[in-house]
Amino acid sequence: MEAHVLPAIATVLVWWGATGTILYLDRLPPHTFRASLLAATAILVASLLLLHGTRDDASLAGAYLAFVGAIGVWAWQEVGFLLGYVTGPRRLPCPPGSRGWNRARLAFATILHHEIAVVLLAAAVVYATWGGANLTGLWTFLVLWAMRQSAKLNLFFGVRNLGSEFLPGHLDYLQTYFLRRPFNPLLPFSILLPAVAAGWVWHAALASADGAQSASLSIIGTLLALAALEHVFMLLPLSTLGLWRWGSDATGAARAEGRR
């Protein structure tokens, strides 16, 4: 079971640690944002090189390294977006009374540059891993991308738990494009599909006799399970910020220190 349990634990820890680090950086004083983006860009370049360097590495180490590389690429767009550098041409609240396609058009304008950036990053990941035997990094990025798009759509259509506490103050206007509703028709599919996919991937992982392939499948299966869980939390009237209290508490202390 080590071939399955250890990759799952590693996936959860990397996901948890990366999210907390980004949360910390996004809530530091604005004068730190440029340095944070430059650091994220350096990590992006290193991560793409890592993905390219491990594309033919079908070993257990190659699976782990490709996963870390994909997380490094994904982290750049998260940092760029939440710091406010890569969002969209519209940075205003949703006008009162906006409905239907007009509201959708305005909402998309707030994240247009971000969406373009993700497409370009996906193309870079595909290029870096093209023709390789190790597709762990590519599948990691694609799962993160698909489920993030699903989360955005659900926030737009309306959920009970908006997770607005994760947005830094300079992006508060984005909350005006969210809807608070107990339910929307997309949400069940957003939970069911990744859950079924996770079960299928985990079944393949358990059936595999190849240690590296088993680890790779376990990583992807764990990510899909986390994606389904993220959407379940949208149904619940509770905050998950406590999972990253270490990041938010440290940021609060840093802000207080910066005001002195």
ZAGU-35461 format. One record per residue: residue in one letter; x, y, z of N, C-alpha, C, CB in turn. Coordinates in pm, whole numbers. Glycine has a CB too. Layout:
// residues N
[A,[X,Y,Z],[X,Y,Z],[X,Y,Z],[X,Y,Z]],
...
This chain:
// residues 260
[M,[81,-122,0],[0,0,0],[85,128,0],[-92,0,120]],
[E,[215,115,32],[299,234,33],[300,303,-103],[442,197,73]],
[A,[289,223,-209],[292,280,-344],[171,369,-370],[296,168,-447]],
[H,[68,359,-286],[-53,439,-304],[-69,543,-192],[-175,349,-309]],
[V,[-41,501,-70],[-63,590,46],[36,706,45],[-51,511,177]],
[L,[163,677,23],[264,784,26],[241,890,-81],[403,723,10]],
[P,[211,853,-207],[180,957,-306],[58,1039,-268],[159,894,-442]],
[A,[-43,974,-209],[-164,1047,-169],[-131,1148,-59],[-272,948,-120]],
[I,[-52,1104,40],[-13,1195,149],[71,1311,94],[65,1119,258]],
[A,[165,1277,5],[250,1382,-53],[166,1482,-131],[357,1320,-145]],
[T,[67,1434,-205],[-19,1524,-282],[-95,1619,-191],[-117,1443,-367]],
[V,[-153,1566,-86],[-229,1650,8],[-138,1753,74],[-298,1563,115]],
[L,[-19,1711,115],[72,1804,182],[120,1914,88],[193,1728,238]],
[V,[154,1879,-36],[199,1981,-132],[84,2077,-162],[251,1916,-263]],
[W,[-36,2023,-184],[-154,2108,-210],[-180,2201,-92],[-279,2021,-236]],
[W,[-175,2148,29],[-202,2227,149],[-93,2333,169],[-210,2136,272]],
[G,[32,2294,154],[141,2387,175],[146,2497,70],[272,2314,176]],
[A,[123,2460,-57],[125,2560,-164],[11,2660,-147],[116,2492,-302]],
[T,[-107,2609,-111],[-221,2699,-91],[-195,2795,24],[-350,2617,-64]],
[G,[-142,2744,133],[-113,2830,248],[-8,2935,218],[-69,2747,365]],
[T,[94,2896,141],[200,2991,104],[145,3102,17],[314,2919,32]],
[I,[63,3066,-81],[2,3167,-169],[-90,3258,-89],[-77,3100,-284]],
[L,[-166,3200,3],[-254,3280,90],[-172,3380,171],[-335,3188,184]],
[Y,[-59,3336,220],[30,3424,296],[81,3540,210],[148,3345,354]],
[L,[130,3507,91],[187,3610,3],[83,3712,-41],[250,3544,-119]],
[D,[-38,3665,-69],[-143,3754,-120],[-194,3851,-15],[-257,3672,-173]],
[R,[-164,3824,111],[-211,3912,218],[-100,3993,284],[-282,3830,321]],
[L,[17,3988,225],[124,4075,270],[100,4217,219],[262,4022,222]],
[P,[170,4316,272],[154,4454,224],[182,4465,75],[246,4548,302]],
[P,[113,4555,5],[128,4567,-142],[271,4588,-191],[44,4681,-190]],
[H,[356,4651,-109],[491,4677,-157],[572,4548,-175],[563,4770,-60]],
[T,[520,4436,-125],[590,4309,-141],[545,4234,-267],[568,4221,-18]],
[F,[439,4281,-332],[378,4205,-441],[473,4183,-559],[253,4275,-490]],
[R,[549,4286,-594],[638,4274,-708],[743,4164,-684],[708,4409,-737]],
[A,[800,4164,-564],[900,4062,-531],[838,3923,-532],[963,4091,-394]],
[S,[715,3913,-483],[646,3783,-483],[623,3733,-624],[513,3794,-408]],
[L,[583,3823,-713],[558,3783,-852],[689,3744,-921],[489,3896,-930]],
[L,[795,3816,-894],[925,3781,-952],[971,3644,-903],[1031,3888,-917]],
[A,[951,3616,-775],[987,3485,-721],[902,3375,-784],[971,3483,-568]],
[A,[772,3403,-800],[683,3306,-863],[723,3282,-1008],[538,3354,-856]],
[T,[769,3387,-1076],[812,3373,-1216],[938,3287,-1226],[837,3511,-1278]],
[A,[1029,3306,-1133],[1149,3222,-1130],[1112,3076,-1107],[1247,3270,-1020]],
[I,[1016,3054,-1018],[969,2917,-992],[900,2861,-1116],[873,2915,-871]],
[L,[825,2946,-1187],[759,2903,-1310],[861,2852,-1412],[677,3019,-1370]],
[V,[966,2929,-1435],[1068,2890,-1532],[1134,2759,-1489],[1175,3001,-1547]],
[A,[1169,2749,-1360],[1232,2627,-1309],[1138,2508,-1322],[1274,2646,-1163]],
[S,[1009,2532,-1300],[911,2424,-1306],[892,2373,-1448],[777,2471,-1250]],
[L,[891,2463,-1545],[879,2421,-1685],[1003,2342,-1728],[859,2544,-1776]],
[L,[1119,2387,-1683],[1243,2312,-1712],[1239,2174,-1647],[1367,2392,-1664]],
[L,[1184,2169,-1526],[1172,2041,-1456],[1078,1947,-1530],[1123,2063,-1311]],
[L,[965,2000,-1577],[872,1917,-1654],[936,1865,-1781],[746,1997,-1688]],
[H,[1012,1952,-1848],[1080,1910,-1971],[1187,1806,-1941],[1141,2031,-2043]],
[G,[1259,1827,-1832],[1368,1736,-1797],[1321,1600,-1752],[1452,1797,-1691]],
[T,[1197,1590,-1702],[1146,1462,-1652],[1043,1399,-1746],[1084,1481,-1514]],
[R,[1027,1454,-1865],[920,1403,-1952],[943,1259,-1995],[908,1491,-2074]],
[D,[1070,1215,-1998],[1100,1076,-2035],[1140,992,-1913],[1212,1073,-2138]],
[D,[1124,1049,-1796],[1162,978,-1673],[1038,906,-1619],[1220,1077,-1566]],
[A,[1029,778,-1645],[913,699,-1603],[935,632,-1468],[880,593,-1708]],
[S,[1030,685,-1390],[1058,629,-1258],[966,690,-1153],[1206,652,-1220]],
[L,[975,636,-1032],[896,689,-921],[936,834,-891],[915,602,-795]],
[A,[1067,861,-892],[1113,997,-868],[1063,1091,-976],[1267,1002,-861]],
[G,[1060,1043,-1099],[1011,1125,-1209],[866,1165,-1191],[1027,1052,-1339]],
[A,[784,1076,-1139],[642,1107,-1115],[628,1218,-1011],[566,981,-1068]],
[Y,[704,1205,-902],[698,1308,-797],[749,1443,-849],[780,1264,-675]],
[L,[860,1441,-920],[917,1566,-969],[827,1634,-1070],[1054,1540,-1031]],
[A,[763,1555,-1156],[671,1613,-1255],[550,1675,-1185],[626,1506,-1355]],
[F,[502,1611,-1081],[391,1666,-1003],[431,1800,-941],[348,1567,-892]],
[V,[548,1806,-881],[595,1931,-821],[611,2038,-928],[729,1909,-747]],
[G,[661,1999,-1046],[676,2096,-1155],[543,2154,-1197],[743,2030,-1273]],
[A,[440,2070,-1208],[307,2119,-1248],[250,2212,-1142],[212,2001,-1272]],
[I,[272,2180,-1015],[224,2267,-907],[294,2403,-914],[248,2202,-769]],
[G,[422,2402,-947],[497,2528,-960],[443,2615,-1073],[644,2500,-984]],
[V,[405,2552,-1185],[346,2627,-1296],[210,2681,-1255],[333,2538,-1422]],
[W,[129,2596,-1193],[-5,2639,-1151],[2,2752,-1050],[-82,2520,-1092]],
[A,[102,2746,-962],[115,2848,-857],[135,2987,-917],[231,2814,-764]],
[W,[204,2995,-1032],[228,3127,-1091],[98,3198,-1124],[314,3115,-1216]],
[Q,[4,3127,-1188],[-121,3195,-1224],[-204,3227,-1100],[-202,3108,-1321]],
[E,[-193,3147,-997],[-264,3179,-872],[-208,3306,-809],[-254,3061,-771]],
[V,[-75,3314,-801],[-11,3432,-743],[-39,3555,-829],[141,3410,-729]],
[G,[-23,3541,-960],[-47,3655,-1049],[-189,3707,-1041],[-16,3617,-1192]],
[F,[-283,3616,-1029],[-424,3657,-1019],[-453,3722,-885],[-516,3536,-1040]],
[L,[-419,3655,-777],[-457,3705,-645],[-379,3830,-605],[-435,3597,-541]],
[L,[-261,3850,-662],[-191,3976,-636],[-249,4091,-718],[-43,3960,-668]],
[G,[-331,4058,-816],[-397,4161,-896],[-324,4197,-1023],[-414,4282,-815]],
[Y,[-215,4125,-1056],[-140,4157,-1178],[-202,4096,-1303],[3,4107,-1164]],
[V,[-262,3978,-1289],[-317,3906,-1404],[-464,3875,-1375],[-237,3773,-1434]],
[T,[-548,3974,-1396],[-691,3956,-1370],[-769,3978,-1499],[-740,4053,-1258]],
[G,[-811,4102,-1523],[-886,4133,-1644],[-896,4283,-1663],[-1025,4070,-1639]],
[P,[-946,4327,-1779],[-955,4471,-1806],[-1059,4542,-1719],[-987,4493,-1952]],
[R,[-1156,4468,-1667],[-1258,4529,-1582],[-1225,4505,-1436],[-1399,4473,-1615]],
[R,[-1216,4613,-1359],[-1185,4602,-1216],[-1287,4680,-1134],[-1041,4654,-1187]],
[L,[-1411,4665,-1171],[-1521,4735,-1105],[-1625,4635,-1057],[-1586,4838,-1201]],
[P,[-1702,4671,-953],[-1809,4582,-908],[-1916,4562,-1015],[-1873,4636,-781]],
[C,[-1990,4456,-1001],[-2100,4428,-1093],[-2210,4533,-1073],[-2156,4284,-1071]],
[P,[-2253,4600,-1180],[-2359,4701,-1166],[-2487,4640,-1109],[-2388,4768,-1301]],
[P,[-2554,4709,-1018],[-2679,4657,-964],[-2780,4629,-1076],[-2739,4756,-863]],
[G,[-2847,4518,-1065],[-2949,4484,-1163],[-2900,4409,-1285],[-3015,4607,-1207]],
[S,[-2767,4385,-1294],[-2715,4311,-1409],[-2763,4166,-1403],[-2560,4318,-1414]],
[R,[-2809,4117,-1518],[-2863,3982,-1524],[-2816,3913,-1652],[-3017,3983,-1516]],
[G,[-2831,3782,-1655],[-2813,3705,-1776],[-2678,3724,-1842],[-2919,3739,-1872]],
[W,[-2683,3738,-1977],[-2561,3747,-2055],[-2480,3873,-2025],[-2594,3742,-2202]],
[N,[-2548,3980,-1986],[-2475,4102,-1953],[-2389,4080,-1829],[-2571,4219,-1932]],
[R,[-2446,4015,-1729],[-2368,3984,-1608],[-2254,3889,-1641],[-2459,3922,-1499]],
[A,[-2279,3788,-1727],[-2174,3694,-1766],[-2062,3766,-1841],[-2232,3581,-1853]],
[R,[-2100,3858,-1930],[-2000,3933,-2006],[-1912,4017,-1915],[-2068,4022,-2110]],
[L,[-1974,4086,-1821],[-1900,4170,-1729],[-1811,4087,-1637],[-1995,4255,-1646]],
[A,[-1863,3973,-1593],[-1785,3885,-1505],[-1662,3831,-1579],[-1872,3769,-1453]],
[F,[-1681,3792,-1704],[-1569,3739,-1781],[-1462,3845,-1803],[-1618,3684,-1916]],
[A,[-1505,3971,-1817],[-1409,4079,-1837],[-1320,4100,-1715],[-1483,4208,-1870]],
[T,[-1365,4057,-1598],[-1283,4073,-1477],[-1171,3970,-1469],[-1370,4063,-1354]],
[I,[-1183,3861,-1546],[-1083,3754,-1538],[-1024,3720,-1675],[-1144,3630,-1475]],
[L,[-1048,3803,-1775],[-1006,3772,-1912],[-856,3746,-1922],[-1045,3886,-2005]],
[H,[-775,3834,-1868],[-630,3817,-1878],[-583,3691,-1805],[-557,3941,-1822]],
[H,[-648,3662,-1695],[-618,3540,-1620],[-647,3416,-1704],[-698,3537,-1490]],
[E,[-761,3415,-1772],[-797,3300,-1855],[-698,3282,-1970],[-940,3316,-1910]],
[I,[-656,3391,-2030],[-557,3383,-2138],[-425,3327,-2084],[-533,3523,-2202]],
[A,[-386,3373,-1965],[-261,3327,-1905],[-265,3177,-1878],[-234,3402,-1775]],
[V,[-380,3126,-1830],[-390,2983,-1802],[-379,2902,-1930],[-524,2951,-1730]],
[V,[-441,2950,-2038],[-432,2880,-2166],[-286,2876,-2214],[-521,2950,-2273]],
[L,[-216,2987,-2200],[-75,2992,-2241],[11,2899,-2155],[-22,3136,-2233]],
[L,[-18,2895,-2027],[57,2805,-1938],[29,2660,-1973],[21,2833,-1792]],
[A,[-98,2630,-2005],[-132,2493,-2045],[-55,2455,-2171],[-284,2479,-2068]],
[A,[-46,2547,-2266],[29,2521,-2388],[177,2497,-2357],[14,2638,-2487]],
[A,[230,2573,-2262],[370,2557,-2223],[393,2420,-2158],[413,2669,-2126]],
[V,[298,2376,-2075],[310,2244,-2011],[302,2133,-2116],[199,2226,-1904]],
[V,[209,2148,-2211],[199,2049,-2319],[330,2043,-2398],[80,2083,-2413]],
[Y,[384,2158,-2430],[511,2163,-2506],[624,2098,-2426],[549,2308,-2540]],
[A,[629,2128,-2295],[738,2076,-2212],[731,1925,-2196],[734,2142,-2075]],
[T,[612,1868,-2204],[597,1724,-2182],[568,1647,-2310],[487,1699,-2081]],
[W,[563,1715,-2424],[521,1653,-2551],[609,1534,-2588],[524,1757,-2664]],
[G,[544,1424,-2620],[616,1304,-2664],[684,1227,-2554],[717,1342,-2763]],
[G,[667,1270,-2429],[734,1203,-2318],[654,1087,-2263],[763,1301,-2209]],
[A,[723,1003,-2186],[656,890,-2122],[595,927,-1988],[755,775,-2104]],
[N,[640,1036,-1930],[592,1078,-1798],[490,1191,-1814],[711,1124,-1708]],
[L,[364,1159,-1798],[257,1257,-1816],[195,1302,-1684],[150,1200,-1906]],
[T,[262,1273,-1574],[209,1311,-1443],[188,1462,-1433],[302,1264,-1331]],
[G,[286,1538,-1479],[275,1684,-1471],[164,1738,-1558],[405,1748,-1512]],
[L,[151,1684,-1678],[45,1730,-1768],[-92,1702,-1710],[58,1662,-1904]],
[W,[-113,1581,-1660],[-244,1548,-1603],[-273,1627,-1476],[-253,1399,-1575]],
[T,[-169,1653,-1398],[-186,1736,-1279],[-237,1874,-1316],[-54,1748,-1201]],
[F,[-174,1935,-1415],[-215,2070,-1457],[-356,2068,-1514],[-116,2127,-1561]],
[L,[-389,1969,-1597],[-521,1963,-1659],[-631,1943,-1556],[-525,1852,-1763]],
[V,[-606,1860,-1455],[-707,1840,-1349],[-728,1969,-1271],[-663,1726,-1253]],
[L,[-620,2036,-1235],[-632,2163,-1162],[-707,2266,-1245],[-493,2216,-1124]],
[W,[-679,2272,-1373],[-744,2367,-1463],[-893,2338,-1474],[-678,2364,-1602]],
[A,[-928,2214,-1501],[-1069,2178,-1518],[-1150,2206,-1393],[-1081,2031,-1556]],
[M,[-1096,2170,-1280],[-1173,2188,-1156],[-1178,2334,-1113],[-1112,2104,-1045]],
[R,[-1076,2413,-1147],[-1083,2556,-1116],[-1190,2623,-1201],[-947,2624,-1138]],
[Q,[-1200,2582,-1329],[-1305,2636,-1414],[-1442,2600,-1359],[-1290,2585,-1558]],
[S,[-1455,2478,-1312],[-1582,2434,-1253],[-1616,2517,-1129],[-1576,2285,-1217]],
[A,[-1516,2544,-1046],[-1539,2624,-926],[-1585,2765,-961],[-1412,2629,-840]],
[K,[-1522,2824,-1063],[-1561,2959,-1105],[-1706,2962,-1153],[-1468,3010,-1217]],
[L,[-1744,2864,-1233],[-1882,2859,-1284],[-1981,2843,-1171],[-1898,2745,-1385]],
[N,[-1947,2761,-1074],[-2039,2741,-961],[-2053,2867,-877],[-1990,2626,-874]],
[L,[-1945,2941,-860],[-1954,3068,-788],[-2042,3167,-864],[-1814,3128,-765]],
[F,[-2034,3163,-996],[-2114,3253,-1079],[-2262,3215,-1072],[-2064,3250,-1224]],
[F,[-2291,3086,-1079],[-2431,3041,-1077],[-2491,3044,-937],[-2441,2900,-1133]],
[G,[-2405,3036,-835],[-2453,3050,-699],[-2433,2926,-614],[-2596,3085,-701]],
[V,[-2367,2944,-498],[-2348,2837,-400],[-2368,2895,-260],[-2206,2771,-415]],
[R,[-2380,2806,-164],[-2400,2852,-26],[-2274,2913,32],[-2447,2737,62]],
[N,[-2160,2848,9],[-2033,2893,65],[-1948,2952,-46],[-1959,2775,136]],
[L,[-1935,3082,-50],[-1863,3151,-157],[-1711,3150,-138],[-1910,3294,-167]],
[G,[-1664,3120,-17],[-1520,3121,7],[-1458,3258,-12],[-1453,3023,-84]],
[S,[-1536,3363,7],[-1486,3499,-19],[-1375,3540,76],[-1600,3598,-9]],
[E,[-1360,3468,188],[-1253,3503,281],[-1115,3474,222],[-1270,3426,411]],
[F,[-1110,3399,113],[-982,3370,48],[-938,3483,-44],[-992,3240,-30]],
[L,[-1029,3573,-78],[-994,3683,-167],[-927,3796,-89],[-1119,3736,-240]],
[P,[-813,3846,-136],[-751,3962,-70],[-837,4087,-92],[-607,3985,-122]],
[G,[-816,4187,-10],[-899,4306,-14],[-904,4376,-148],[-852,4402,88]],
[H,[-792,4377,-223],[-790,4450,-349],[-871,4380,-458],[-648,4468,-395]],
[L,[-921,4259,-429],[-1007,4189,-525],[-1150,4175,-474],[-949,4051,-557]],
[D,[-1187,4256,-377],[-1321,4247,-320],[-1431,4266,-424],[-1338,4350,-210]],
[Y,[-1402,4342,-529],[-1505,4368,-631],[-1550,4239,-700],[-1452,4466,-736]],
[L,[-1465,4136,-699],[-1502,4010,-763],[-1621,3943,-692],[-1383,3915,-765]],
[Q,[-1634,3969,-562],[-1743,3907,-488],[-1879,3951,-539],[-1731,3939,-341]],
[T,[-1887,4068,-603],[-2016,4117,-651],[-2066,4037,-771],[-2005,4264,-687]],
[Y,[-1977,3954,-828],[-2018,3870,-941],[-2056,3729,-894],[-1905,3862,-1044]],
[F,[-2039,3702,-764],[-2079,3574,-708],[-2225,3580,-666],[-1988,3535,-588]],
[L,[-2288,3464,-658],[-2424,3455,-607],[-2427,3359,-489],[-2523,3410,-717]],
[R,[-2496,3397,-382],[-2513,3307,-269],[-2650,3239,-282],[-2501,3384,-133]],
[R,[-2647,3112,-314],[-2767,3032,-329],[-2742,2895,-266],[-2807,3018,-479]],
[P,[-2846,2828,-218],[-2826,2696,-159],[-2781,2591,-259],[-2953,2650,-94]],
[F,[-2809,2617,-389],[-2790,2511,-486],[-2793,2569,-627],[-2897,2401,-471]],
[N,[-2720,2506,-719],[-2736,2535,-860],[-2723,2404,-937],[-2631,2641,-909]],
[P,[-2783,2392,-1054],[-2788,2263,-1125],[-2652,2206,-1165],[-2871,2278,-1248]],
[L,[-2549,2291,-1174],[-2417,2242,-1212],[-2346,2172,-1098],[-2332,2356,-1263]],
[L,[-2375,2211,-974],[-2298,2165,-859],[-2297,2013,-841],[-2352,2230,-735]],
[P,[-2410,1942,-855],[-2404,1796,-839],[-2307,1730,-938],[-2543,1736,-857]],
[F,[-2307,1778,-1061],[-2216,1721,-1161],[-2071,1755,-1127],[-2250,1774,-1301]],
[S,[-2050,1874,-1068],[-1915,1916,-1030],[-1859,1832,-916],[-1915,2063,-991]],
[I,[-1947,1769,-840],[-1905,1679,-732],[-1896,1535,-784],[-2003,1687,-613]],
[L,[-1998,1494,-858],[-2007,1355,-902],[-1898,1318,-1003],[-2143,1330,-963]],
[L,[-1876,1403,-1103],[-1782,1368,-1209],[-1639,1348,-1157],[-1782,1474,-1315]],
[P,[-1583,1443,-1079],[-1447,1417,-1028],[-1443,1302,-929],[-1392,1542,-962]],
[A,[-1552,1280,-854],[-1555,1167,-760],[-1550,1035,-835],[-1679,1174,-672]],
[V,[-1629,1024,-942],[-1628,902,-1024],[-1492,885,-1091],[-1741,906,-1130]],
[A,[-1439,996,-1144],[-1308,989,-1208],[-1200,948,-1108],[-1272,1125,-1271]],
[A,[-1209,1000,-986],[-1113,963,-882],[-1121,814,-852],[-1138,1044,-754]],
[G,[-1244,761,-843],[-1260,618,-818],[-1200,534,-930],[-1406,584,-802]],
[W,[-1222,576,-1054],[-1170,503,-1169],[-1017,506,-1171],[-1226,562,-1299]],
[V,[-961,623,-1144],[-815,637,-1144],[-753,557,-1030],[-774,786,-1133]],
[W,[-816,562,-914],[-765,485,-801],[-773,335,-826],[-842,521,-674]],
[H,[-879,292,-894],[-890,150,-930],[-774,110,-1019],[-1025,121,-1000]],
[A,[-742,195,-1116],[-629,166,-1205],[-497,167,-1128],[-624,269,-1319]],
[A,[-485,258,-1030],[-362,265,-951],[-343,137,-869],[-366,387,-858]],
[L,[-450,90,-809],[-441,-31,-726],[-413,-155,-811],[-569,-51,-647]],
[A,[-458,-152,-936],[-439,-268,-1023],[-303,-268,-1091],[-547,-271,-1128]],
[S,[-232,-156,-1088],[-104,-146,-1158],[7,-215,-1081],[-68,1,-1182]],
[A,[89,-287,-1155],[205,-354,-1093],[331,-269,-1105],[227,-490,-1158]],
[D,[321,-158,-1178],[434,-68,-1198],[432,38,-1089],[430,-2,-1339]],
[G,[538,46,-1009],[540,138,-896],[528,283,-936],[665,119,-819]],
[A,[598,324,-1042],[594,462,-1086],[456,498,-1141],[701,488,-1192]],
[Q,[400,408,-1222],[267,433,-1277],[163,437,-1166],[230,326,-1381]],
[S,[176,348,-1070],[84,345,-957],[89,476,-878],[114,227,-865]],
[A,[210,526,-855],[226,653,-783],[166,768,-862],[374,681,-755]],
[S,[191,770,-993],[136,875,-1078],[-16,876,-1074],[186,859,-1222]],
[L,[-75,758,-1088],[-222,747,-1083],[-275,785,-945],[-266,605,-1120]],
[S,[-203,749,-841],[-247,784,-705],[-247,935,-684],[-156,716,-600]],
[I,[-148,1002,-740],[-142,1148,-731],[-262,1211,-801],[-11,1200,-794]],
[I,[-291,1166,-923],[-403,1222,-998],[-535,1188,-930],[-402,1169,-1144]],
[G,[-548,1065,-882],[-670,1027,-812],[-694,1110,-687],[-665,881,-775]],
[T,[-587,1140,-615],[-600,1223,-495],[-640,1365,-530],[-468,1225,-416]],
[L,[-583,1420,-636],[-621,1555,-681],[-769,1560,-719],[-535,1598,-800]],
[L,[-817,1458,-788],[-959,1453,-826],[-1048,1444,-702],[-985,1333,-920]],
[A,[-1005,1366,-604],[-1083,1356,-480],[-1086,1490,-406],[-1024,1247,-388]],
[L,[-972,1561,-404],[-968,1693,-341],[-1058,1791,-415],[-824,1746,-338]],
[A,[-1063,1779,-548],[-1149,1866,-628],[-1295,1843,-594],[-1125,1843,-778]],
[A,[-1334,1716,-582],[-1473,1686,-545],[-1503,1740,-405],[-1498,1533,-550]],
[L,[-1407,1725,-313],[-1426,1774,-176],[-1440,1925,-174],[-1309,1730,-88]],
[E,[-1361,1994,-257],[-1371,2140,-266],[-1512,2184,-304],[-1269,2194,-368]],
[H,[-1573,2111,-395],[-1709,2145,-436],[-1812,2107,-330],[-1742,2076,-567]],
[V,[-1786,2002,-254],[-1875,1968,-143],[-1878,2082,-42],[-1830,1837,-74]],
[F,[-1762,2142,-15],[-1754,2253,80],[-1839,2372,35],[-1608,2297,98]],
[M,[-1862,2384,-95],[-1948,2492,-144],[-2092,2477,-97],[-1944,2497,-295]],
[L,[-2129,2356,-60],[-2264,2330,-10],[-2280,2362,137],[-2302,2185,-35]],
[L,[-2168,2371,208],[-2171,2378,354],[-2151,2521,403],[-2065,2287,414]],
[P,[-2228,2564,500],[-2215,2701,553],[-2102,2713,655],[-2347,2746,617]],
[L,[-1983,2679,613],[-1868,2689,704],[-1745,2729,624],[-1844,2555,779]],
[S,[-1652,2792,695],[-1529,2839,631],[-1421,2733,644],[-1482,2972,694]],
[T,[-1343,2718,536],[-1229,2626,539],[-1097,2700,560],[-1222,2545,409]],
[L,[-1105,2830,588],[-983,2909,604],[-898,2857,720],[-1018,3056,626]],
[G,[-964,2795,819],[-891,2742,933],[-787,2638,897],[-987,2684,1030]],
[L,[-802,2573,781],[-704,2476,737],[-569,2541,709],[-753,2404,612]],
[W,[-573,2673,684],[-449,2747,654],[-433,2864,752],[-450,2800,507]],
[R,[-473,2840,878],[-465,2945,979],[-322,2994,995],[-519,2896,1112]],
[W,[-227,2903,977],[-86,2944,993],[-48,3052,894],[7,2823,977]],
[G,[-104,3045,772],[-73,3146,671],[-144,3277,698],[-110,3097,535]],
[S,[-272,3270,732],[-349,3393,753],[-309,3462,881],[-497,3363,754]],
[D,[-279,3387,987],[-236,3449,1113],[-100,3518,1096],[-228,3343,1226]],
[A,[-9,3450,1025],[123,3510,1003],[112,3636,919],[218,3411,934]],
[T,[20,3635,825],[1,3753,740],[-54,3869,820],[-93,3721,622]],
[G,[-148,3838,907],[-203,3944,991],[-97,4010,1076],[-312,3890,1079]],
[A,[-7,3927,1129],[103,3981,1211],[195,4067,1125],[183,3868,1278]],
[A,[222,4022,1003],[310,4098,914],[248,4231,878],[340,4018,787]],
[R,[118,4233,854],[49,4358,821],[55,4455,938],[-96,4332,782]],
[A,[32,4401,1057],[35,4487,1176],[174,4547,1194],[-5,4406,1301]],
[E,[276,4464,1171],[414,4512,1182],[442,4620,1079],[513,4397,1166]],
[G,[387,4602,958],[409,4699,850],[344,4832,875],[359,4644,721]],
[R,[239,4835,959],[168,4960,988],[236,5042,1096],[26,4932,1029]],
[R,[332,4982,1165],[396,5054,1277],[494,5159,1226],[469,4955,1370]],
